[in-house]
Amino acid sequence: MIITEEAKSFITKVMEENEVHTLRFAFEGAGCCGPNYSLTLAKGEENDITEIVNGIEVAMDPKVVEVVRTLTLDYEEDEHGAGLFISGGSSCC
């Protein structure tokens, strides 16, 4: 997984505001190309795999770890607003 500097700045600010220290990818069922996941600010669970990515603690449900490791998390601002976006992973459907 890659977390860009822009995403890191945004995530760090949100984490501080919410007094949370972990970004968590959780399993949300299976799709045609493998597991679906959600992204939350939440403490990791017992079986999660935890890594530090660009200074951010990232907890990953073991069911989605292989998908998550292929992703890039970035931050973007445009005329529609601002926020995180995820690229990479499989898009076979």
MMTF fields as JSON, N, C-alpha, C and O atoms, coordinates in Angstrom:
{
  "mmtfVersion": "1.0.0",
  "mmtfProducer": "UNKNOWN",
  "numBonds": 371,
  "numAtoms": 372,
  "numGroups": 93,
  "numChains": 1,
  "numModels": 1,
  "chainsPerModel": [1],
  "groupsPerChain": [93],
  "chainIdList": ["A"],
  "bondAtomList": [4, 2, 8, 6, 12, 10, 16, 14, 20, 18, 24, 22, 28, 26, 32, 30, 36, 34, 40, 38, 44, 42, 48, 46, 52, 50, 56, 54, 60, 58, 64, 62, 68, 66, 72, 70, 76, 74, 80, 78, 84, 82, 88, 86, 92, 90, 96, 94, 100, 98, 104, 102, 108, 106, 112, 110, 116, 114, 120, 118, 124, 122, 128, 126, 132, 130, 136, 134, 140, 138, 144, 142, 148, 146, 152, 150, 156, 154, 160, 158, 164, 162, 168, 166, 172, 170, 176, 174, 180, 178, 184, 182, 188, 186, 192, 190, 196, 194, 200, 198, 204, 202, 208, 206, 212, 210, 216, 214, 220, 218, 224, 222, 228, 226, 232, 230, 236, 234, 240, 238, 244, 242, 248, 246, 252, 250, 256, 254, 260, 258, 264, 262, 268, 266, 272, 270, 276, 274, 280, 278, 284, 282, 288, 286, 292, 290, 296, 294, 300, 298, 304, 302, 308, 306, 312, 310, 316, 314, 320, 318, 324, 322, 328, 326, 332, 330, 336, 334, 340, 338, 344, 342, 348, 346, 352, 350, 356, 354, 360, 358, 364, 362, 368, 366],
  "bondOrderList": [1, 1, 1, 1, 1, 1, 1, 1, 1, 1, 1, 1, 1, 1, 1, 1, 1, 1, 1, 1, 1, 1, 1, 1, 1, 1, 1, 1, 1, 1, 1, 1, 1, 1, 1, 1, 1, 1, 1, 1, 1, 1, 1, 1, 1, 1, 1, 1, 1, 1, 1, 1, 1, 1, 1, 1, 1, 1, 1, 1, 1, 1, 1, 1, 1, 1, 1, 1, 1, 1, 1, 1, 1, 1, 1, 1, 1, 1, 1, 1, 1, 1, 1, 1, 1, 1, 1, 1, 1, 1, 1, 1],
  "groupList": [{"groupName": "MET", "atomNameList": ["N", "CA", "C", "O"], "elementList": ["N", "C", "C", "O"], "formalChargeList": [0, 0, 0, 0], "bondAtomList": [1, 0, 2, 1, 3, 2], "bondOrderList": [1, 1, 2], "singleLetterCode": "M", "chemCompType": "L-PEPTIDE LINKING"}, {"groupName": "ILE", "atomNameList": ["N", "CA", "C", "O"], "elementList": ["N", "C", "C", "O"], "formalChargeList": [0, 0, 0, 0], "bondAtomList": [1, 0, 2, 1, 3, 2], "bondOrderList": [1, 1, 2], "singleLetterCode": "I", "chemCompType": "L-PEPTIDE LINKING"}, {"groupName": "THR", "atomNameList": ["N", "CA", "C", "O"], "elementList": ["N", "C", "C", "O"], "formalChargeList": [0, 0, 0, 0], "bondAtomList": [1, 0, 2, 1, 3, 2], "bondOrderList": [1, 1, 2], "singleLetterCode": "T", "chemCompType": "L-PEPTIDE LINKING"}, {"groupName": "GLU", "atomNameList": ["N", "CA", "C", "O"], "elementList": ["N", "C", "C", "O"], "formalChargeList": [0, 0, 0, 0], "bondAtomList": [1, 0, 2, 1, 3, 2], "bondOrderList": [1, 1, 2], "singleLetterCode": "E", "chemCompType": "L-PEPTIDE LINKING"}, {"groupName": "ALA", "atomNameList": ["N", "CA", "C", "O"], "elementList": ["N", "C", "C", "O"], "formalChargeList": [0, 0, 0, 0], "bondAtomList": [1, 0, 2, 1, 3, 2], "bondOrderList": [1, 1, 2], "singleLetterCode": "A", "chemCompType": "L-PEPTIDE LINKING"}, {"groupName": "LYS", "atomNameList": ["N", "CA", "C", "O"], "elementList": ["N", "C", "C", "O"], "formalChargeList": [0, 0, 0, 0], "bondAtomList": [1, 0, 2, 1, 3, 2], "bondOrderList": [1, 1, 2], "singleLetterCode": "K", "chemCompType": "L-PEPTIDE LINKING"}, {"groupName": "SER", "atomNameList": ["N", "CA", "C", "O"], "elementList": ["N", "C", "C", "O"], "formalChargeList": [0, 0, 0, 0], "bondAtomList": [1, 0, 2, 1, 3, 2], "bondOrderList": [1, 1, 2], "singleLetterCode": "S", "chemCompType": "L-PEPTIDE LINKING"}, {"groupName": "PHE", "atomNameList": ["N", "CA", "C", "O"], "elementList": ["N", "C", "C", "O"], "formalChargeList": [0, 0, 0, 0], "bondAtomList": [1, 0, 2, 1, 3, 2], "bondOrderList": [1, 1, 2], "singleLetterCode": "F", "chemCompType": "L-PEPTIDE LINKING"}, {"groupName": "VAL", "atomNameList": ["N", "CA", "C", "O"], "elementList": ["N", "C", "C", "O"], "formalChargeList": [0, 0, 0, 0], "bondAtomList": [1, 0, 2, 1, 3, 2], "bondOrderList": [1, 1, 2], "singleLetterCode": "V", "chemCompType": "L-PEPTIDE LINKING"}, {"groupName": "ASN", "atomNameList": ["N", "CA", "C", "O"], "elementList": ["N", "C", "C", "O"], "formalChargeList": [0, 0, 0, 0], "bondAtomList": [1, 0, 2, 1, 3, 2], "bondOrderList": [1, 1, 2], "singleLetterCode": "N", "chemCompType": "L-PEPTIDE LINKING"}, {"groupName": "HIS", "atomNameList": ["N", "CA", "C", "O"], "elementList": ["N", "C", "C", "O"], "formalChargeList": [0, 0, 0, 0], "bondAtomList": [1, 0, 2, 1, 3, 2], "bondOrderList": [1, 1, 2], "singleLetterCode": "H", "chemCompType": "L-PEPTIDE LINKING"}, {"groupName": "LEU", "atomNameList": ["N", "CA", "C", "O"], "elementList": ["N", "C", "C", "O"], "formalChargeList": [0, 0, 0, 0], "bondAtomList": [1, 0, 2, 1, 3, 2], "bondOrderList": [1, 1, 2], "singleLetterCode": "L", "chemCompType": "L-PEPTIDE LINKING"}, {"groupName": "ARG", "atomNameList": ["N", "CA", "C", "O"], "elementList": ["N", "C", "C", "O"], "formalChargeList": [0, 0, 0, 0], "bondAtomList": [1, 0, 2, 1, 3, 2], "bondOrderList": [1, 1, 2], "singleLetterCode": "R", "chemCompType": "L-PEPTIDE LINKING"}, {"groupName": "GLY", "atomNameList": ["N", "CA", "C", "O"], "elementList": ["N", "C", "C", "O"], "formalChargeList": [0, 0, 0, 0], "bondAtomList": [1, 0, 2, 1, 3, 2], "bondOrderList": [1, 1, 2], "singleLetterCode": "G", "chemCompType": "PEPTIDE LINKING"}, {"groupName": "CYS", "atomNameList": ["N", "CA", "C", "O"], "elementList": ["N", "C", "C", "O"], "formalChargeList": [0, 0, 0, 0], "bondAtomList": [1, 0, 2, 1, 3, 2], "bondOrderList": [1, 1, 2], "singleLetterCode": "C", "chemCompType": "L-PEPTIDE LINKING"}, {"groupName": "PRO", "atomNameList": ["N", "CA", "C", "O"], "elementList": ["N", "C", "C", "O"], "formalChargeList": [0, 0, 0, 0], "bondAtomList": [1, 0, 2, 1, 3, 2], "bondOrderList": [1, 1, 2], "singleLetterCode": "P", "chemCompType": "L-PEPTIDE LINKING"}, {"groupName": "TYR", "atomNameList": ["N", "CA", "C", "O"], "elementList": ["N", "C", "C", "O"], "formalChargeList": [0, 0, 0, 0], "bondAtomList": [1, 0, 2, 1, 3, 2], "bondOrderList": [1, 1, 2], "singleLetterCode": "Y", "chemCompType": "L-PEPTIDE LINKING"}, {"groupName": "ASP", "atomNameList": ["N", "CA", "C", "O"], "elementList": ["N", "C", "C", "O"], "formalChargeList": [0, 0, 0, 0], "bondAtomList": [1, 0, 2, 1, 3, 2], "bondOrderList": [1, 1, 2], "singleLetterCode": "D", "chemCompType": "L-PEPTIDE LINKING"}],
  "groupTypeList": [0, 1, 1, 2, 3, 3, 4, 5, 6, 7, 1, 2, 5, 8, 0, 3, 3, 9, 3, 8, 10, 2, 11, 12, 7, 4, 7, 3, 13, 4, 13, 14, 14, 13, 15, 9, 16, 6, 11, 2, 11, 4, 5, 13, 3, 3, 9, 17, 1, 2, 3, 1, 8, 9, 13, 1, 3, 8, 4, 0, 17, 15, 5, 8, 8, 3, 8, 8, 12, 2, 11, 2, 11, 17, 16, 3, 3, 17, 3, 10, 13, 4, 13, 11, 7, 1, 6, 13, 13, 6, 6, 14, 14],
  "groupIdList": [1, 2, 3, 4, 5, 6, 7, 8, 9, 10, 11, 12, 13, 14, 15, 16, 17, 18, 19, 20, 21, 22, 23, 24, 25, 26, 27, 28, 29, 30, 31, 32, 33, 34, 35, 36, 37, 38, 39, 40, 41, 42, 43, 44, 45, 46, 47, 48, 49, 50, 51, 52, 53, 54, 55, 56, 57, 58, 59, 60, 61, 62, 63, 64, 65, 66, 67, 68, 69, 70, 71, 72, 73, 74, 75, 76, 77, 78, 79, 80, 81, 82, 83, 84, 85, 86, 87, 88, 89, 90, 91, 92, 93],
  "secStructList": [7, 3, 3, 7, 2, 2, 2, 2, 2, 2, 2, 2, 2, 2, 2, 2, 2, 2, 6, 7, 7, 3, 3, 3, 3, 3, 3, 3, 3, 3, 3, 6, 6, 3, 3, 3, 3, 3, 3, 3, 3, 7, 7, 7, 7, 6, 6, 7, 3, 3, 3, 3, 3, 6, 6, 3, 3, 3, 3, 3, 7, 6, 6, 6, 2, 2, 2, 2, 6, 6, 3, 3, 3, 3, 3, 3, 3, 3, 6, 6, 3, 3, 3, 3, 3, 3, 3, 3, 1, 7, 7, 7, 7],
  "xCoordList": [0.835, 0.0, 0.878, 1.949, 0.398, 1.06, 0.082, -1.077, 0.543, -0.215, 0.607, 1.724, 0.069, 0.806, 0.954, 0.268, 1.848, 2.049, 0.787, 0.479, 0.05, -1.194, -2.225, -2.892, -2.35, -3.29, -2.857, -3.692, -1.564, -1.05, -1.417, -1.864, -1.237, -1.581, -3.058, -3.415, -3.92, -5.359, -5.735, -6.472, -5.234, -5.563, -5.09, -5.823, -3.878, -3.338, -4.211, -4.487, -4.644, -5.515, -6.836, -7.286, -7.455, -8.731, -8.55, -9.402, -7.467, -7.195, -7.053, -7.604, -6.321, -6.15, -7.488, -7.777, -8.302, -9.612, -10.529, -11.345, -10.394, -11.269, -10.617, -11.216, -9.394, -8.643, -8.582, -8.774, -8.314, -8.167, -6.763, -6.255, -6.137, -4.752, -4.545, -3.408, -5.643, -5.519, -6.509, -7.669, -6.033, -6.858, -7.097, -6.141, -8.369, -8.666, -9.406, -10.386, -8.908, -9.576, -10.249, -9.581, -11.576, -12.348, -12.977, -13.233, -13.216, -13.868, -15.354, -16.021, -15.866, -17.282, -17.963, -18.899, -17.516, -18.119, -17.249, -16.231, -17.659, -16.885, -17.603, -18.828, -16.826, -17.35, -16.81, -16.165, -17.06, -16.631, -15.114, -14.587, -14.41, -12.948, -12.231, -11.028, -12.943, -12.316, -13.031, -14.191, -12.353, -13.019, -13.301, -12.515, -14.429, -14.753, -14.335, -14.337, -13.984, -13.511, -14.123, -14.645, -14.052, -14.43, -13.211, -12.309, -13.194, -12.108, -12.683, -13.576, -12.179, -12.682, -11.527, -10.411, -11.824, -10.913, -11.359, -12.342, -10.651, -11.06, -9.869, -8.939, -9.92, -8.896, -8.895, -9.955, -7.718, -7.61, -8.231, -8.315, -8.663, -9.227, -8.157, -7.066, -8.476, -7.512, -6.712, -5.498, -7.349, -6.658, -6.125, -5.546, -6.31, -5.849, -4.339, -3.606, -3.899, -2.476, -2.238, -2.895, -1.315, -1.061, 0.311, 1.303, 0.352, 1.601, 1.62, 0.571, 2.798, 2.953, 3.277, 4.276, 2.417, 2.594, 2.709, 1.75, 3.864, 4.132, 3.75, 3.188, 4.05, 3.792, 2.383, 2.07, 1.52, 0.135, -0.014, 0.416, -0.626, -0.907, -2.109, -3.179, -1.918, -2.96, -3.229, -2.331, -4.475, -4.904, -5.726, -6.578, -5.456, -6.134, -6.708, -5.998, -7.99, -8.605, -7.828, -7.584, -7.433, -6.664, -7.339, -6.659, -8.66, -9.382, -9.15, -9.381, -8.695, -8.502, -7.05, -6.753, -6.163, -4.785, -4.106, -3.395, -4.303, -3.643, -4.147, -3.366, -5.434, -5.995, -5.484, -5.053, -5.529, -5.145, -3.683, -3.351, -2.837, -1.413, -1.146, -0.057, -2.105, -1.929, -2.489, -2.418, -3.041, -3.734, -2.834, -1.807, -3.257, -2.675, -3.787, -4.861, -3.528, -4.481, -3.96, -2.848, -4.757, -4.335, -5.432, -6.537, -5.113, -6.043, -6.114, -5.099, -7.33, -7.512, -8.55, -9.541, -8.307, -9.285, -9.611, -8.716, -10.916, -11.337, -12.621, -13.027, -13.248, -14.454, -15.629, -16.592, -15.564, -16.637, -16.414, -17.308, -15.231, -14.922, -13.549, -12.689, -13.355, -12.06, -12.249, -13.26, -11.263, -11.321, -10.318, -9.55, -10.342, -9.458, -9.997, -11.209, -9.093, -9.508, -8.506, -7.328, -9.003, -8.219, -8.049, -9.004, -6.814, -6.571, -5.777, -5.214, -5.749, -5.056, -6.019, -7.235, -5.486, -6.346, -6.931, -6.57, -7.824, -8.434, -9.694, -10.468, -9.885, -11.122, -11.651, -11.999, -11.709, -12.055, -13.541, -13.919, -14.391, -15.834, -16.352, -17.548],
  "yCoordList": [-1.166, 0.0, 1.226, 1.258, 2.224, 3.526, 4.55, 4.597, 5.365, 6.515, 7.738, 7.911, 8.58, 9.759, 10.764, 10.673, 11.71, 12.757, 13.586, 13.978, 13.857, 14.628, 13.865, 14.439, 12.563, 11.732, 11.63, 11.677, 11.492, 11.403, 12.652, 12.544, 13.821, 15.07, 15.112, 15.471, 14.743, 14.747, 13.72, 14.038, 12.493, 11.421, 11.779, 11.59, 12.291, 12.667, 13.709, 13.609, 14.699, 15.749, 15.154, 15.464, 14.302, 13.688, 12.771, 12.739, 12.04, 11.158, 11.967, 11.591, 13.065, 13.909, 14.477, 14.49, 14.947, 15.517, 14.487, 14.832, 13.224, 12.166, 11.282, 10.316, 11.624, 10.866, 9.375, 8.52, 9.088, 7.729, 7.626, 8.593, 6.461, 6.328, 5.264, 4.956, 4.694, 3.597, 3.759, 4.118, 3.492, 3.419, 1.935, 1.165, 1.519, 0.086, -0.262, 0.384, -1.306, -1.891, -3.168, -4.081, -3.233, -4.378, -5.128, -4.543, -6.397, -7.247, -6.899, -6.801, -6.713, -6.369, -7.319, -6.924, -8.542, -9.514, -9.728, -9.06, -10.661, -10.989, -10.508, -10.587, -10.009, -9.584, -10.48, -11.489, -10.132, -10.971, -11.024, -11.949, -10.046, -10.01, -10.253, -10.013, -10.718, -10.963, -10.221, -9.838, -10.015, -9.408, -7.921, -7.199, -7.476, -6.053, -5.585, -6.37, -4.333, -3.82, -2.465, -1.791, -2.079, -0.736, -0.099, -0.794, 1.211, 1.973, 2.828, 3.641, 2.654, 3.413, 3.859, 3.348, 4.814, 5.173, 4.356, 4.698, 3.289, 2.39, 1.584, 1.302, 1.23, 0.38, -0.968, -1.496, -1.521, -2.835, -3.909, -3.764, -4.984, -6.107, -7.167, -7.102, -8.129, -9.117, -9.803, -9.952, -10.218, -10.959, -10.085, -10.6, -8.775, -7.873, -7.913, -8.189, -7.634, -7.451, -5.95, -5.204, -5.515, -4.082, -3.728, -4.396, -2.658, -2.155, -0.64, -0.004, -0.079, 1.372, 1.727, 1.269, 2.552, 2.965, 4.486, 5.188, 4.987, 6.43, 7.096, 8.192, 6.441, 6.994, 6.792, 7.225, 6.145, 5.898, 4.425, 3.543, 4.16, 2.777, 2.296, 2.904, 1.198, 0.626, -0.8, -1.642, -1.059, -2.402, -2.982, -2.306, -4.249, -4.889, -6.23, -7.079, -6.41, -7.719, -8.692, -8.381, -9.85, -10.806, -11.184, -11.566, -11.083, -11.442, -10.446, -10.776, -9.233, -8.214, -7.752, -6.878, -8.317, -7.817, -7.84, -6.894, -8.885, -8.949, -7.869, -7.32, -7.555, -6.48, -5.131, -4.307, -4.9, -3.607, -3.28, -2.122, -4.257, -4.014, -3.523, -3.016, -3.657, -3.193, -1.788, -1.274, -1.162, 0.111, 1.315, 1.229, 2.443, 3.744, 4.613, 4.723, 5.226, 6.122, 7.535, 7.848, 8.392, 9.76, 10.738, 10.329, 12.011, 13.078, 14.026, 14.346, 14.474, 15.354, 16.417, 16.163, 17.615, 18.704, 19.113, 19.271, 19.286, 19.786, 20.587, 20.893, 20.922, 21.752, 21.069, 21.737, 19.768, 19.022, 18.845, 18.389, 19.2, 19.039, 18.442, 18.513, 17.849, 17.291, 15.995, 15.797, 15.118, 13.887, 12.865, 13.092, 11.748, 10.638, 9.88, 9.787, 9.343, 8.414, 7.27, 7.427, 6.127, 4.901, 4.5, 4.5, 4.157, 3.644, 2.35, 2.024, 1.633, 0.346, -0.781, -0.592, -1.928, -3.084, -3.601, -3.148, -4.539, -5.182, -4.434, -3.969, -4.325, -3.731, -4.624, -4.14, -5.91, -6.874, -6.946, -7.608, -6.314, -6.432, -5.373, -5.338],
  "zCoordList": [0.0, 0.0, 0.0, 0.605, -0.689, -0.697, -0.134, -0.546, 0.802, 1.282, 0.898, 1.385, 0.036, -0.412, 0.726, 1.744, 0.54, 1.549, 1.754, 2.879, 0.667, 0.767, 1.592, 2.452, 1.321, 2.082, 3.534, 4.437, 3.763, 5.132, 5.931, 7.073, 5.35, 6.043, 6.407, 7.529, 5.453, 5.697, 6.764, 7.697, 6.633, 7.578, 8.982, 9.952, 9.092, 10.4, 11.073, 12.269, 10.325, 10.88, 11.374, 12.477, 10.556, 10.935, 12.139, 13.026, 12.176, 13.313, 14.607, 15.641, 14.544, 15.727, 16.192, 17.389, 15.251, 15.591, 16.247, 17.101, 15.847, 16.346, 17.409, 17.881, 17.772, 18.775, 18.442, 19.307, 17.178, 16.681, 16.09, 15.523, 16.219, 15.783, 14.719, 14.362, 14.205, 13.251, 12.1, 12.303, 10.909, 9.712, 9.474, 9.384, 9.37, 9.284, 8.003, 7.63, 7.336, 6.178, 6.658, 7.143, 6.522, 7.001, 5.825, 4.772, 6.009, 5.016, 4.949, 5.979, 3.734, 3.542, 2.57, 1.874, 2.515, 1.61, 0.385, 0.205, -0.45, -1.641, -2.885, -2.986, -3.827, -5.115, -6.207, -5.918, -7.45, -8.573, -8.724, -9.342, -8.168, -8.309, -6.991, -6.887, -6.0, -4.708, -3.6, -3.755, -2.484, -1.331, -1.516, -2.129, -0.98, -0.892, 0.495, 1.443, 0.616, 1.896, 2.197, 1.309, 3.457, 3.875, 4.526, 4.994, 4.551, 5.146, 6.256, 6.014, 7.483, 8.627, 9.515, 9.422, 10.365, 11.443, 12.638, 13.295, 12.922, 13.997, 14.475, 13.72, 15.719, 16.299, 15.592, 15.254, 15.368, 14.747, 15.62, 16.84, 14.985, 15.715, 15.951, 15.383, 16.784, 17.258, 16.15, 16.283, 15.079, 14.02, 12.893, 11.936, 12.989, 11.939, 11.788, 12.738, 10.589, 10.307, 10.324, 9.598, 11.141, 11.314, 10.777, 11.07, 9.982, 9.42, 9.553, 9.653, 9.554, 9.507, 8.063, 7.508, 7.46, 6.071, 6.051, 6.372, 5.679, 5.64, 6.959, 6.965, 8.06, 9.385, 9.899, 11.008, 9.127, 9.521, 9.898, 9.154, 11.06, 11.441, 10.638, 10.673, 9.917, 9.069, 9.543, 9.555, 9.932, 10.329, 9.184, 8.608, 8.863, 7.737, 8.164, 8.702, 7.92, 8.107, 7.222, 6.056, 7.73, 6.92, 5.601, 4.648, 5.535, 4.315, 3.175, 2.011, 3.499, 2.457, 2.328, 1.514, 3.103, 3.145, 1.776, 1.437, 0.989, -0.326, -1.271, -2.048, -1.22, -2.048, -1.568, -2.374, -0.27, 0.296, -0.017, -0.27, -0.002, -0.268, -1.684, -1.956, -2.592, -3.975, -4.202, -5.319, -3.168, -3.315, -3.07, -2.398, -3.641, -3.337, -2.773, -3.365, -1.63, -0.985, -1.164, -0.739, -1.791, -2.091, -1.654, -1.3, -1.685, -1.324, -2.505, -3.122, -2.813, -3.962, -3.656, -2.971, -4.176, -4.105, -5.532, -6.362, -5.816, -7.119, -6.96, -5.839, -8.049, -8.003, -7.3, -6.924, -7.12, -6.468, -4.975, -4.262, -4.502, -3.089, -2.895, -3.773, -1.725, -1.388, -0.619, 0.054, -0.73, 0.036, -0.429, -1.364, 0.237, -0.093, -1.294, -1.492, -2.086, -3.121, -3.186, -2.865, -3.608, -3.657, -5.116, -5.892, -5.473, -6.815, -6.712, -5.667, -7.81, -7.82, -7.53, -7.546, -7.27, -7.012, -8.309, -9.395, -8.186, -9.338, -9.771, -8.935, -11.051, -11.587, -12.704, -13.781, -12.45, -13.501, -13.799, -14.765, -13.037, -13.266, -14.198, -14.49]
}
